Every structure is written in C-alpha cells, then in structure tokens.
Amino acid sequence: MAAAALLVAGGLEAREITAQEAVAQAQREADGKVLSVQTLKLGKRKFYRIKVLTHDGQVRVVQVPAEQ
C-alpha cells in the first residue's frame, strides 16, 4: 500500500495490465512458449500465473502482478 501511495503522490499511477501484456512479459522473462495462463486473486491483489515451456524442455511458472 505504501508503494501505491508513493506512486500516486509522485504523479505516477499504477495501472492494471491485461493478461496479454502479462503473457508477453512472461515470454520475455522465461524465453519460451506459453502453455497456460491463470488469473488469480489473493485478497485484493490480482496476479497472473503463467506456465512457460522453455527451449530446454523445462516448464517454468512465472507470476506477474496485474498492477504495475
């Protein structure tokens, strides 16, 4: 909450990204093919859980917060 208050106070408002934007971010981070995407909520926080198949055949799970 303090970080969000600082963002607003500093003139920068956090915005909620779309699932497509989260997928693009996960693909860049894990460098692979997206297998699945889930939208999850934990209390008031929303995030995307994305499974990515890497080039070496491993499955990585990347969690991307919706608010950035």
Secondary structure, DSSP 8 states (H G I E B T S, - for coil): -HHHHHHHHTT----B--HHHHHHHHHHHHTEEEEEEEEEEETTEEEEEEEEEETTS-EEEEEEESB-
